[in-house]
Amino acid sequence: MIYLDNAATSFPKPAAVARAMADALTQCGANPGRAGHRMALAAGRLVEGCREELAEYLGERDASRVIFALNTTDALNMAIHGVVRSGDHVVTTLIEHNSVLRPLSELSRSGVITLTLVPPDAKGMVDATEVERVMTARTKLVVMTHMSNVLGLEQDVAAVGALCRRRGVCFLVDCAQTAGHLPLRPREWGASMVAMPGHKGLLGPHGTGVLWVREGVRIAPMRQGGTGSASESMFQPRMMPDMLESGTLNLPGIAGLRAGLREARAQECQAHAVEVALCDHMREELLGMPGVRVYTQKGASLLSFNVEGIASQEVAAALDEREIAVRGGLHCAPGAHRFLGTLQNGAVRVSPGLYNTMRDADALVAAVAKMTR
Ligand SMILES: Cc1ncc(COP(=O)(O)O)c(C=O)c1O
């Protein structure tokens, strides 16, 4: 099988990830941060080691600002629900994933917040001046993707971050498509919080994610419960990371994430360059095919297209028959498809990863060429 669906989750995972997960279960299986016995302490060291390496990747000196989550969606929900209060205004963009649009739309529908969606420019880029134009005195939070999972272009989050810092507005960046693909520097962008998956570019297992919270950000816990600390109190501790991490952590997942992160960092988190080269090549080839409509631009790290007269899901199914895994449909990002004019039928998304080669790209091109004949 040729796997070209890395925007959903990366595959294959490095062998070290599976090994680290098995070791965590068999050799280090206690509950981290709870008891004082040596097994629990070893589990705690594993968790804190991973936290420190993630902090290093994010350019953060204080590892306690790194919170383990279930996935990007969970991290985004923690951030959104932790920061907004009744009467706040929130700004986001049309090209966000449903993991941003749905929690914000629900808060808006129930009258807790007012919400403004900023459309991108003709090239799919979010313009900071447009974000500033819709801000009001009540704007509490701006949420923006670092890269849309349909358009594949790196957004200028630093421009929006500078604006948010100037106006004292909280800035949450969704790094679902860039964590591990690119070096991330949220402090330099002026971000307040970053949500990212462990299971995509960081090469970790499913069910892992991370929320980074800059010092000084006022955030309330979305969940409360046992933290193994301040147990005499009926109330959630206020110290980080305990405040935002209740209940037993995903120890095998965190062990796997640490191994994946090491692998991604050994490649200097430069998967993006590999992906862009492959997508540019496939794009050039598909642009020359009659009946094929390409939506993504040169320099994008994924490729969205349609074959005239065939539904995107059918094209994906036909490629699956040829042992090529891609994803058709709307990719949980209806606004991005509205922008492309593909809301009705979606598009075929080809998303290569660190381990794909030109041969894989050529196999995709040849398979699409056969469909157009
Ligand atoms: C831009 C973007 N945000 C958020 C998500 C949600 O990620 P997760 O599956 O880790 O919750 C995705 C998933 O594809 C995404 O592409």
The ligand as an SDF file (V2000), in Angstrom:
LIG
                    3D

 16 16  0  0  0  0  0  0  0  0999 V2000
   -5.9260   21.8080   10.7000 C   0  0  0  0  0  0  0  0  0  0  0  0
   -6.4250   20.7120   11.6170 C   0  0  0  0  0  0  0  0  0  0  0  0
   -6.8390   21.0260   12.8470 N   0  0  0  0  0  0  0  0  0  0  0  0
   -7.2590   20.0790   13.7010 C   0  0  0  0  0  0  0  0  0  0  0  0
   -7.3000   18.7520   13.3540 C   0  0  0  0  0  0  0  0  0  0  0  0
   -7.7670   17.7360   14.3420 C   0  0  0  0  0  0  0  0  0  0  0  0
   -6.7010   16.9070   14.6830 O   0  0  0  0  0  0  0  0  0  0  0  0
   -6.8510   15.6560   15.6380 P   0  0  0  0  0  0  0  0  0  0  0  0
   -7.3310   14.5370   14.7940 O   0  0  0  0  0  0  0  0  0  0  0  0
   -5.4700   15.4350   16.1790 O   0  0  0  0  0  0  0  0  0  0  0  0
   -7.8180   16.0110   16.6980 O   0  0  0  0  0  0  0  0  0  0  0  0
   -6.8740   18.3810   12.0740 C   0  0  0  0  0  0  0  0  0  0  0  0
   -6.9300   16.9680   11.6460 C   0  0  0  0  0  0  0  0  0  0  0  0
   -6.7600   16.6190   10.5320 O   0  0  0  0  0  0  0  0  0  0  0  0
   -6.4230   19.3820   11.1950 C   0  0  0  0  0  0  0  0  0  0  0  0
   -5.9930   19.0830    9.9680 O   0  0  0  0  0  0  0  0  0  0  0  0
  1  2  1  0
  2  3  1  0
  2 15  2  0
  3  4  2  0
  4  5  1  0
  5  6  1  0
  5 12  2  0
  6  7  1  0
  7  8  1  0
  8  9  2  0
  8 10  1  0
  8 11  1  0
 12 13  1  0
 12 15  1  0
 13 14  2  0
 15 16  1  0
M  END
$$$$
